[in-house]
Amino acid sequence: MGYILLMELKIPLLWYYRLVTAFILFCTDNTEGWQDLAPDPYFLSTPENVTVERGSPAILKCAVANLGTRHLTSQVTWRKMPYITPIISGAKRFVTDTRFASQHDPLSKQWNLYIRNTRLQDSGTYECQLSLKHRQQLRQKVTLNVIEESIDTNPGIKVGGTRFVTKGESIYVECNATGNDYPPDHIDWFLDGNKLYTDPRRRILITSRVSLHTKTLSSAVNISNATLKDTGTYVCRTSSQLTIGMRVDVLNAGTYNVKRGANNQTTKIESKPLKDTAIFLHSSADVIWLTVFTCYIMH
């Protein structure tokens, strides 16, 4: 009878089987069967690094696409590595610290971890994990950095160091450059227009250090055993073309010591004739007195 009806309706045999299969699935309400036909879940792009000041709230984001009704059987779990015990699984908190909470809107794909009143020890790597069938797991990591209160910094450049050095001593000039959103890429050094490089043969050492917290790049020139040729204007220039300079003078200490020695010698020369004259006068008086005394006895 069914076959006759099929022939009368002129329905292809393949479409007939498809209708029967869909009818059976609908009647049995096999939810898992429908889920198997849905695309696999995957993580959406979210920030991998979060930086907050101590005491501020932190939101670690985790977004899952194609989760559908799987969240009824598969929970999104947050844990701090390397610990195994979860912090949050679904809406349930597994730690006693009430600063941690789940942040999820039923109509949203976000399954975020909310941390209130952050502390320095909260810094670390957190993992958002989704467990699927057959023990399959999706994992995504987020790094939290909790810092002290940020320092207000203004973009600019400044230089400092030893303006006067004695020949044979060391010259030290330091340049600090602060950027708008990040430190400058590099700093170049010049002496009277000539670029300087680290050169042990010329006794030149250039070092650099960077601070992401203050957005500052610091560079220093150190010249050991300075000579008169090292006198001049030292200029530092950043990658953003900010420049500043400082003059350094190398003093010839040898000339100064000779001059000072000459002054001392002059003083000694001036005092020596006075001493010799006194001795001479004292000796002459003795001779005159002895001559007069001898003449008196003879008469």
Secondary structure, DSSP 8 states (H G I E B T S, - for coil): -HHHHHHHHT--HHHHHHHHHHHHHHHHT-HHHHHHHS---EE----SEEEEETTS-EEE--BEES-GGGGGTS-EEEEETT--S-SEETTEE-SS-TTEEEE--TTSSB-EEEESS--GGG-EEEEEEEE-GGG-EEEEEEEEEEES-------EEEEEE-SEEETTS-EEEEEEEE-SSS--S-EEEEETTEEE--BGGGTEEEEEEEETTTTEEEEEEEESS--GGG-EEEEEEETT--EEEEEEEEE-HHHHHHHHHHHHHHHHHHHHHHHHHHHHHHHHHHHHHHHHHHHHHH-
